[in-house]
Each structure stands twice: as C-alpha cells, then as structure tokens.
Amino acid sequence: MLKIRHTRRAHRIALITVIVATVAGCAQMTDWLKGRRTATASDSIILGAPEAESYLKELYELAAGDPVTQAEIFADAESTALLTPGPNTQLRLALVLATPGHAESNPVEAQSLLREVLAQSALLTPAEISLATIHLNNVERFIVANAEARRLRASSSRAARTEEQAINQRLLNVEAENRQLRQDLEEAEDKLEAITSIERSIREQE
C-alpha cells in the first residue's frame, strides 16, 4: 500500500512537471498564449491548426482528471489520429502519450510520434513545434532516467542475491561445524565410557 501511495505521488509530481515545463519551457510560446506577440510575416500560418491553448487545456484535464476522464481523452485522441491522420492529430495523441500518470501513458511511443511530427514541421505552427520539442525532450529524459532506475534495481537485486547466497553458505558451514562437533563429542564420550569400563574392570579384579 505504501509503495502504491509513493507511486501515485510520483505520478502527480511528474504531471505537474510536464505542465510547468510546457508552459514555461519556451518564452516564445508563452508570449503567444498571453497575447504579447502577434504573427509576423516570417511566422507560419497553418489554416485549421488547433491553438496551443487547446493542447494545454487538454493536458491539464488529462493530468487532473480521474481515470474515466483520462481514458476518454486518450480514446478520443487515438481515434481522431486514426480517422484523420495528420501532424496536428498525431501531435495531440503524442502529447497524451507523453503525459505520465494515466493508464495509457507510453513515453517510448510518444517519443516516436513526436519525432515523426517534428519531421513535418512545415505543417505545424511555431507553438505546436515548441510543444512537440518540449515534450520530446521530456520523454527522452524520462526514458533515460527510467532505464537508469531499472539498471540500479537490477544491480541491487544482484547484490541482494549475492549476499543471500553468502549468508546461506555461512549457515551451511556453521551447520557442518555443528555436526562435526556433535560427532567429535559422541566419539569422546564413547572413549571415556570405554576407559571408565576398563578401570571398573581392573578395580573389580583387585
């Protein structure tokens, strides 16, 4: 039970980190969201592309929602990506997969999707590129950290097994020594009994 509570707490912390990183990780994107910057001639204008705020709103609902809400968001993002494939729907699904703390979270698949999305950057708005880049960096760091955690756990398990084997061997050695001591004691008692018997026989003859 304690392990489950710690896991849930870690998930909540991870979710908050993702949202904070998404909003604060790129000053340019924040300027768009707050209206401090307007599109210029050099900015891409993608007709029909979702606004960055819609992505962030869904990520917040995913992070704060209950399992039913999370499942609904994932199912909608997945079906939309299948029915109307494109960089925008792929990005939405990738962001859902990249968000930890829900049953369908999948950093490895999110990493692959985000890379595919960024390969089509000409079809994305600058805000979408920022979102994809930030979350790709997040999942890559998560994957590396997770691999290191698995390595440490495996190393710890090997060390524990080695220690257990050493303890078992010491126990076997102690048991063997005890058996030898009991055998030596029995032999000594038999010899003592034999000597006592001889002495008794001599006294009787006298």
Secondary structure, DSSP 8 states (H G I E B T S, - for coil): -HHHHHHHHHHHHHHHHHHHHHHHS-HHHHHHHHTS----TTS---TT---HHHHHHHHHHHHHS-HHHHHHHHHHHHHHHHHS-SHHHHHHHHHHHHS-SSTT--HHHHHHHHHHHHTTGGGS-HHHHHHHHHHHHHHHHHHHHHHHHHHHHHHHHHHHHHHHHHHHHHHHHHHHHHHHHHHHHHHHHHHHHHHHHHHHHHHHH-
